[in-house]
């Protein structure tokens, strides 16, 4: 379901690339089946909840009140399929990424000869990346 409540027939096309780039951070989301509020996740994720909902990584559940809060809070849940993709990427099961290691999280670090993977930290030569993408014969 999209943020506007309109059902979708497919997963948003930008979901998997986003998960590949941010798998380590997204692993901080609560496991599927739990309902949770933004204060239990890192601020970097909490600040992106609407975007994560648009990518169908999380879903708004309800607005709740409590005597310990001044304002009502949103309850969220993590999408089980998206969570499984996050785990697959972190466990090395996703092999369709941009880099030869199968991931897509790129770190272009100073002092490193090549491009390092933000998931497994393996360093790849630019030629190997181009070859992996089919851009070099």
Residue frames as a rotation matrix with the C-alpha (Angstrom) as fourth column:
UNK 1
0.587 0.809 0.000 0.00
0.809 -0.587 0.000 0.00
0.000 0.000 -1.000 0.00
UNK 2
-0.232 -0.656 0.719 1.37
0.589 -0.683 -0.433 3.41
0.774 0.323 0.544 -0.84
UNK 3
-0.919 -0.190 -0.345 1.56
0.392 -0.528 -0.754 6.30
-0.039 -0.828 0.560 1.61
UNK 4
-0.725 0.689 -0.016 -1.74
-0.675 -0.705 0.216 7.60
0.138 0.167 0.976 0.21
UNK 5
-0.325 0.601 0.730 -3.45
-0.459 0.575 -0.677 4.29
-0.827 -0.555 0.089 0.96
UNK 6
0.523 0.461 -0.717 -3.75
-0.846 0.175 -0.504 3.28
-0.107 0.870 0.482 -2.69
UNK 7
0.582 -0.314 0.750 -2.88
-0.002 0.922 0.387 -0.41
-0.813 -0.227 0.536 -3.17
UNK 8
0.035 -0.647 -0.762 0.08
-0.971 -0.202 0.126 -1.21
-0.235 0.736 -0.635 -5.39
UNK 9
0.942 0.291 -0.167 0.43
-0.331 0.891 -0.312 -4.35
0.058 0.349 0.935 -7.47
UNK 10
0.513 -0.835 -0.199 4.22
0.530 0.490 -0.692 -4.34
0.675 0.249 0.694 -7.36
UNK 11
0.363 -0.541 -0.759 7.08
0.790 -0.254 0.558 -3.32
-0.495 -0.802 0.336 -5.14
UNK 12
0.887 -0.082 -0.454 8.38
-0.232 -0.930 -0.285 0.19
-0.399 0.358 -0.844 -5.93
UNK 13
0.829 -0.557 0.048 11.22
0.331 0.419 -0.845 -0.05
0.451 0.716 0.532 -8.45
UNK 14
0.157 -0.816 0.556 13.54
-0.433 -0.563 -0.704 1.97
0.888 -0.130 -0.441 -6.24
UNK 15
0.851 0.232 0.471 13.10
-0.520 0.245 0.819 -0.27
0.074 -0.942 0.329 -3.18
UNK 16
0.853 -0.522 0.012 15.81
0.515 0.845 0.140 -2.87
-0.083 -0.113 0.990 -3.86
UNK 17
0.143 -0.854 0.499 18.50
0.512 -0.368 -0.776 -0.38
0.847 0.367 0.385 -4.98
UNK 18
0.292 0.024 0.956 17.76
-0.614 -0.762 0.207 1.69
0.733 -0.648 -0.207 -1.86
UNK 19
0.957 0.069 0.281 17.98
-0.264 0.609 0.748 -1.40
-0.119 -0.790 0.601 0.36
UNK 20
0.631 -0.775 0.041 21.27
0.709 0.553 -0.438 -2.42
0.316 0.305 0.898 -1.30
UNK 21
-0.008 -0.652 0.758 22.76
0.148 -0.751 -0.644 1.03
0.989 0.107 0.103 -0.62
UNK 22
-0.168 0.064 0.984 21.49
-0.785 -0.613 -0.095 1.23
0.597 -0.788 0.153 2.97
UNK 23
0.309 0.387 -0.868 21.28
0.020 0.910 0.413 -2.37
0.951 -0.145 0.274 4.21
UNK 24
-0.567 -0.599 -0.565 23.48
0.572 0.208 -0.794 -1.85
0.593 -0.773 0.224 7.26
UNK 25
-0.918 0.278 0.283 21.39
-0.385 -0.795 -0.469 1.09
0.094 -0.540 0.836 8.48
UNK 26
-0.076 0.973 -0.219 18.07
-0.799 0.073 0.597 -0.58
0.597 0.220 0.772 7.58
UNK 27
-0.237 -0.080 -0.968 19.05
0.282 0.948 -0.147 -3.61
0.930 -0.308 -0.202 9.67
UNK 28
-0.992 -0.126 0.004 18.35
0.044 -0.373 -0.927 -1.35
0.118 -0.919 0.376 12.67
UNK 29
-0.278 0.959 0.064 14.61
-0.790 -0.265 0.553 -1.54
0.547 0.103 0.831 11.90
UNK 30
-0.294 0.258 0.921 12.61
-0.729 0.563 -0.390 -3.77
-0.619 -0.785 0.023 14.26
UNK 31
-0.970 -0.059 0.236 11.79
0.068 0.865 0.497 -7.25
-0.233 0.498 -0.835 13.00
UNK 32
-0.547 0.828 -0.125 8.50
-0.438 -0.156 0.886 -7.74
0.714 0.539 0.447 11.15
UNK 33
-0.080 0.639 -0.765 5.53
0.583 0.652 0.484 -8.51
0.809 -0.407 -0.425 13.36
UNK 34
-0.383 -0.105 -0.918 6.33
0.871 -0.372 -0.321 -5.81
-0.307 -0.922 0.234 15.91
UNK 35
0.598 0.472 0.648 4.60
0.576 -0.815 0.063 -2.44
0.558 0.335 -0.759 16.07
UNK 36
-0.116 -0.785 -0.608 6.98
0.972 -0.216 0.094 0.33
-0.205 -0.580 0.788 17.04
UNK 37
0.922 0.319 -0.221 7.42
0.293 -0.946 -0.142 4.08
-0.254 0.066 -0.965 17.34
UNK 38
0.735 -0.616 0.282 10.18
0.071 -0.343 -0.937 6.21
0.674 0.709 -0.208 15.83
UNK 39
0.548 -0.561 0.621 12.04
-0.815 -0.526 0.244 6.72
0.190 -0.639 -0.745 19.09
UNK 40
0.632 -0.336 0.698 13.28
-0.202 0.798 0.567 3.11
-0.748 -0.500 0.437 19.16
UNK 41
0.629 -0.456 0.630 15.15
0.777 0.411 -0.477 3.41
-0.041 0.789 0.613 15.85
UNK 42
-0.423 -0.857 -0.295 18.20
0.795 -0.507 0.334 5.56
-0.436 -0.093 0.895 15.01
UNK 43
0.084 0.435 -0.897 17.42
0.030 -0.901 -0.434 9.21
-0.996 0.009 -0.089 14.21
UNK 44
-0.729 -0.434 -0.529 18.86
-0.493 -0.204 0.846 8.75
-0.476 0.877 -0.065 10.71
UNK 45
-0.860 0.504 0.084 16.07
0.466 0.706 0.534 6.22
0.210 0.498 -0.841 10.03
UNK 46
-0.200 0.830 -0.520 13.38
0.796 -0.172 -0.580 8.05
-0.571 -0.530 -0.627 12.00
UNK 47
-0.275 0.021 -0.961 13.93
-0.232 -0.972 0.045 11.13
-0.933 0.235 0.272 9.83
UNK 48
-0.822 -0.099 -0.562 13.19
-0.569 0.082 0.818 9.06
-0.035 0.992 -0.123 6.71
UNK 49
-0.647 0.544 0.534 10.02
0.091 0.750 -0.655 7.20
-0.757 -0.375 -0.535 7.75
UNK 50
0.413 0.824 -0.389 7.77
-0.361 -0.244 -0.900 8.70
-0.836 0.512 0.196 5.06
UNK 51
0.042 -0.495 -0.868 10.37
-0.999 0.008 -0.053 7.88
0.033 0.869 -0.494 2.40
UNK 52
-0.908 -0.359 0.216 10.70
-0.386 0.917 -0.099 4.35
-0.162 -0.173 -0.971 3.80
UNK 53
-0.182 0.925 0.333 6.92
0.022 0.342 -0.939 4.05
-0.983 -0.164 -0.082 3.67
UNK 54
0.468 0.335 -0.818 6.89
-0.738 -0.361 -0.570 5.21
-0.486 0.870 0.078 0.04
UNK 55
-0.338 -0.673 -0.658 9.44
-0.881 0.472 -0.030 2.49
0.330 0.570 -0.753 -0.74
UNK 56
0.633 0.734 -0.248 7.25
-0.552 0.652 0.520 -0.02
0.543 -0.192 0.818 1.16
UNK 57
-0.425 -0.798 -0.427 9.99
-0.016 0.479 -0.878 -0.84
0.905 -0.366 -0.216 3.64
UNK 58
-0.935 0.261 -0.239 7.80
0.260 0.049 -0.964 0.23
-0.240 -0.964 -0.114 6.57
UNK 59
-0.353 0.898 0.263 4.04
0.457 -0.080 0.886 0.69
0.817 0.433 -0.382 6.92
UNK 60
-0.736 0.266 0.623 2.06
-0.601 -0.681 -0.419 3.14
0.313 -0.682 0.661 9.05
UNK 61
-0.739 0.459 -0.493 -0.19
0.528 0.850 0.000 1.18
0.418 -0.260 -0.870 11.43
UNK 62
0.426 0.881 -0.207 -1.97
0.791 -0.252 0.558 3.67
0.439 -0.402 -0.804 13.70
UNK 63
-0.304 -0.410 0.860 -1.69
-0.178 -0.862 -0.474 6.93
0.936 -0.297 0.189 15.63
UNK 64
0.250 0.330 -0.910 -1.55
0.734 0.549 0.401 6.33
0.632 -0.768 -0.104 19.39
UNK 65
0.271 -0.131 0.954 -1.53
-0.497 -0.867 0.022 8.42
0.824 -0.480 -0.300 22.55
UNK 66
0.138 -0.264 -0.955 0.05
0.757 0.650 -0.070 7.80
0.639 -0.713 0.289 25.91
UNK 67
0.958 0.240 -0.156 0.25
0.279 -0.660 0.698 9.73
0.065 -0.712 -0.699 29.15
UNK 68
0.293 -0.927 -0.236 4.06
0.588 -0.020 0.809 9.68
-0.754 -0.376 0.539 28.87
UNK 69
-0.590 -0.448 0.671 3.97
0.807 -0.332 0.488 11.66
0.004 0.830 0.557 25.58
UNK 70
-0.582 0.368 -0.726 2.80
-0.038 -0.903 -0.428 15.22
-0.813 -0.221 0.539 25.01
UNK 71
-0.127 0.490 -0.862 1.67
-0.957 -0.289 -0.023 14.44
-0.260 0.822 0.506 21.45
UNK 72
0.782 0.423 0.457 0.29
-0.271 0.892 -0.362 11.34
-0.561 0.159 0.812 19.74
UNK 73
-0.352 -0.932 -0.084 2.84
-0.633 0.171 0.755 9.08
-0.689 0.319 -0.650 18.05
UNK 74
0.378 0.393 -0.838 2.71
-0.897 0.380 -0.227 7.01
0.229 0.838 0.496 14.90
UNK 75
0.228 -0.269 0.936 2.95
-0.307 0.892 0.331 3.24
-0.924 -0.363 0.121 15.13
UNK 76
0.161 -0.301 -0.940 4.89
-0.985 0.018 -0.174 1.57
0.069 0.953 -0.293 12.32
UNK 77
0.606 -0.133 0.784 5.71
-0.100 0.966 0.240 -1.96
-0.789 -0.224 0.572 11.24
UNK 78
-0.384 -0.834 -0.396 8.52
-0.675 -0.039 0.737 -3.31
-0.630 0.550 -0.548 9.08
UNK 79
0.548 0.565 -0.617 7.56
-0.836 0.371 -0.403 -5.00
0.001 0.737 0.676 5.82
UNK 80
0.555 -0.317 0.769 8.53
-0.177 0.859 0.481 -8.72
-0.813 -0.403 0.420 5.98
UNK 81
0.797 -0.254 0.548 9.63
0.602 0.414 -0.683 -8.93
-0.054 0.874 0.483 2.32
UNK 82
0.683 -0.565 0.463 11.78
-0.274 -0.785 -0.555 -5.82
0.677 0.252 -0.691 2.58
UNK 83
0.527 -0.477 0.703 13.29
-0.796 0.011 0.605 -7.08
-0.296 -0.879 -0.374 5.85
UNK 84
0.699 -0.246 0.672 14.14
0.270 0.960 0.071 -10.40
-0.663 0.132 0.737 4.18
UNK 85
0.776 -0.432 0.459 15.90
0.412 -0.205 -0.888 -8.50
0.477 0.879 0.019 1.38
UNK 86
0.605 -0.563 0.563 17.89
-0.718 -0.691 0.080 -6.53
0.344 -0.453 -0.823 3.96
UNK 87
0.501 -0.392 0.772 19.04
-0.485 0.612 0.625 -9.75
-0.717 -0.687 0.116 5.62
UNK 88
0.809 -0.183 0.559 19.83
0.511 0.689 -0.514 -11.40
-0.291 0.701 0.651 2.28
UNK 89
0.735 -0.548 0.399 22.05
-0.043 -0.626 -0.779 -8.49
0.677 0.555 -0.484 1.33
UNK 90
0.429 -0.578 0.694 23.86
-0.898 -0.358 0.257 -8.45
0.100 -0.733 -0.673 4.68
UNK 91
0.433 -0.223 0.873 24.32
-0.308 0.874 0.377 -12.23
-0.847 -0.432 0.310 4.64
UNK 92
-0.546 -0.754 -0.366 25.70
-0.560 0.003 0.829 -12.17
-0.623 0.657 -0.424 1.09
UNK 93
-0.292 0.521 0.802 22.71
0.485 0.804 -0.346 -13.93
-0.825 0.288 -0.487 -0.48
UNK 94
0.808 0.545 -0.223 21.97
0.129 -0.535 -0.835 -11.06
-0.574 0.646 -0.503 -2.90
UNK 95
-0.165 -0.939 0.301 24.37
0.518 0.177 0.837 -11.39
-0.839 0.294 0.457 -5.82
UNK 96
0.233 0.337 0.912 22.78
0.970 -0.149 -0.192 -9.01
0.071 0.930 -0.362 -8.33
UNK 97
0.658 0.032 -0.752 24.33
0.351 -0.897 0.269 -5.79
-0.666 -0.441 -0.601 -7.08
UNK 98
0.940 -0.276 -0.200 26.55
-0.338 -0.673 -0.657 -3.30
0.047 0.686 -0.726 -8.85
UNK 99
0.132 -0.973 0.191 29.82
-0.978 -0.097 0.185 -4.56
-0.161 -0.212 -0.964 -7.40
UNK 100
-0.213 -0.296 -0.931 31.52
-0.570 0.811 -0.128 -7.89
0.793 0.504 -0.342 -8.17
UNK 101
-0.986 -0.131 0.101 30.86
-0.154 0.507 -0.848 -8.98
0.060 -0.852 -0.520 -4.55
UNK 102
-0.499 0.865 -0.055 27.12
0.731 0.454 0.510 -8.70
0.466 0.214 -0.858 -5.33
UNK 103
-0.005 0.471 -0.882 26.42
0.827 -0.495 -0.268 -5.61
-0.563 -0.731 -0.387 -3.23
UNK 104
0.240 0.143 0.960 25.68
0.787 -0.608 -0.107 -2.05
0.569 0.781 -0.259 -4.33
UNK 105
0.951 0.070 -0.302 26.74
0.262 -0.706 0.658 0.01
-0.167 -0.705 -0.689 -1.33
UNK 106
0.378 -0.835 0.400 29.74
0.654 -0.065 -0.754 1.98
0.655 0.546 0.522 -2.62
UNK 107
0.791 -0.315 -0.525 32.34
0.256 -0.609 0.751 3.68
-0.556 -0.728 -0.401 -0.45
UNK 108
0.595 -0.644 0.481 34.80
0.466 -0.211 -0.859 5.83
0.655 0.735 0.175 -2.40
UNK 109
0.874 -0.248 -0.418 37.36
0.364 -0.237 0.901 6.28
-0.323 -0.939 -0.116 0.35
UNK 110
0.699 -0.714 -0.028 40.47
-0.653 -0.622 -0.432 8.42
0.291 0.320 -0.902 0.22
UNK 111
-0.151 -0.908 0.391 43.69
-0.967 0.218 0.133 6.48
-0.206 -0.358 -0.911 0.24
UNK 112
0.040 0.224 0.974 42.04
-0.054 0.974 -0.222 3.29
-0.998 -0.043 0.051 -1.05
UNK 113
-0.754 -0.357 -0.552 43.02
-0.565 -0.078 0.822 2.11
-0.336 0.931 -0.143 -4.52
UNK 114
-0.817 0.561 -0.133 39.59
0.320 0.632 0.706 1.19
0.480 0.534 -0.696 -5.88
UNK 115
-0.190 0.863 0.468 35.99
-0.716 -0.448 0.535 1.26
0.672 -0.234 0.703 -4.73
UNK 116
-0.986 -0.166 -0.021 35.14
-0.103 0.699 -0.708 -0.44
0.132 -0.696 -0.706 -1.45
UNK 117
-0.251 0.929 -0.273 31.84
0.298 0.343 0.891 -2.13
0.921 0.142 -0.363 -0.66
UNK 118
-0.421 0.176 0.890 29.87
-0.718 -0.664 -0.208 -0.54
0.555 -0.727 0.405 2.15
UNK 119
0.713 0.697 0.080 28.46
-0.624 0.579 0.525 -3.93
0.319 -0.424 0.847 3.17
UNK 120
0.926 -0.354 -0.131 31.39
0.376 0.897 0.233 -6.39
0.035 -0.265 0.964 3.10
UNK 121
0.668 -0.658 -0.346 34.27
-0.339 -0.684 0.646 -3.84
-0.662 -0.314 -0.681 2.79
UNK 122
0.204 -0.588 0.783 35.81
0.759 0.600 0.253 -5.71
-0.618 0.542 0.569 -0.16
UNK 123
0.033 -0.295 -0.955 37.81
-0.355 -0.897 0.264 -3.38
-0.934 0.330 -0.134 -2.42
UNK 124
0.431 0.213 0.877 37.19
0.685 0.556 -0.471 -3.59
-0.588 0.804 0.093 -6.19
UNK 125
-0.750 -0.648 -0.134 39.09
0.329 -0.540 0.775 -2.10
-0.574 0.537 0.618 -9.12
UNK 126
-0.161 0.706 -0.690 37.02
-0.556 -0.642 -0.527 0.22
-0.815 0.299 0.496 -11.30
UNK 127
-0.563 -0.099 -0.821 37.67
-0.799 0.321 0.509 -2.06
0.213 0.942 -0.259 -14.32
UNK 128
-0.965 0.215 -0.153 36.20
0.245 0.943 -0.225 -5.01
0.096 -0.255 -0.962 -12.39
UNK 129
-0.415 0.854 -0.314 33.09
0.129 -0.287 -0.949 -2.98
-0.901 -0.434 0.009 -11.59
UNK 130
-0.179 0.310 -0.934 32.68
-0.879 -0.477 0.010 -1.94
-0.442 0.822 0.358 -15.23
UNK 131
-0.802 -0.166 -0.573 33.14
-0.448 0.802 0.395 -5.56
0.394 0.573 -0.718 -16.33
UNK 132
-0.856 0.516 -0.035 30.57
0.377 0.575 -0.727 -6.70
-0.355 -0.635 -0.686 -13.74
UNK 133
-0.097 0.836 -0.541 28.10
-0.158 -0.549 -0.821 -4.20
-0.983 0.006 0.185 -15.20
UNK 134
0.275 0.178 0.945 28.84
0.769 0.549 -0.328 -5.42
-0.577 0.816 0.014 -18.73
UNK 135
0.900 0.101 -0.425 30.40
-0.077 -0.921 -0.383 -2.12
-0.430 0.377 -0.820 -19.80
UNK 136
0.030 -0.945 -0.326 33.84
-0.916 -0.157 0.371 -3.47
-0.401 0.287 -0.870 -20.71
UNK 137
0.755 0.232 -0.614 34.51
-0.543 0.746 -0.386 -6.26
0.368 0.624 0.689 -23.17
